[in-house]
Amino acid sequence: MCAVLDANQAGDVANSRDFAHINEFIRWMTRGGKIEVGGRLTVELSKLAQFRRLMVQWERRGQIAIVSQSDLETEQRKIRNKIESDDPHVVALLRLGRSDTLITNDKLLIKDAKNRSLIDRKVRVIRPTFENKAATIRTRRILNSSDC
C-alpha cells in the first residue's frame, strides 16, 4: 500500500481536517499505509512542522519509501518541457516510484498524472470531495489497493 501525497494536502493531513479523503488517508496510514517521497517533495512536505512530526513517526515505522534525489533530478530534466503543472518533481516521482496513487488538489498535476505519454501506468487520483459515503468508499478502495 503506497501513495504519493502532494504538498498541497499536507496541511490538511497535519491538522486532521475533516474531509472524507483526509480521514480515510489518516486511517489508512494508521493501518500500515506508506507514502513515497523524494527530492523536492520531501523538502516541501517537511516545511510544515506538524507534518514533519508525522513524517518522523511514519519513517520510524517504515511507512515512507524514499526515491533517490539524483534519480529524480535526472528524470525531472527529461520531462520539464512536457508537463503542464509546475510539479516536475511529483511527476518524476510517479514515473520512477512504484506508487499508482496520487493525493492532490492540483488540476494540472492531475492532468499530468493521467497522461499516459508521461507515466506509463494508470495513476489513480484522490482529491478533496464533499463528505459523502460514495466518495469515502472510493477513497478507501483506492488506498487499500495501492501498491508500493
FENWO-V904080 format. One record per pair of residues at least 24 apart in sequence whose ideal C-beta (glycine too) atoms are under 6 Angstrom apart, sorted by the first residue. I is the first residue (numbers start at 1). J is the second residue. Records with the same first field share a line. If there is no record, write none. Layout:
I=J  J
This chain:
1=33  34  146
2=34  36  99  146  148
3=35  99  101  103  146
4=36  93  99  102
5=35  103
6=90  104
7=44  45
8=105  106
9=103
10=45  48  51
11=48
14=48  50  51
19=128
20=129  131  135  136
21=126  139
24=139  140
28=143
34=63  65  148
35=64
36=65  97  99
37=66
38=66  67  72  93
39=69  72  89
40=89
41=89  90
65=148
67=93  96  97
71=96
83=112
84=108  111  112
85=109  112
94=119  123
95=119
98=148
99=148
101=142  146
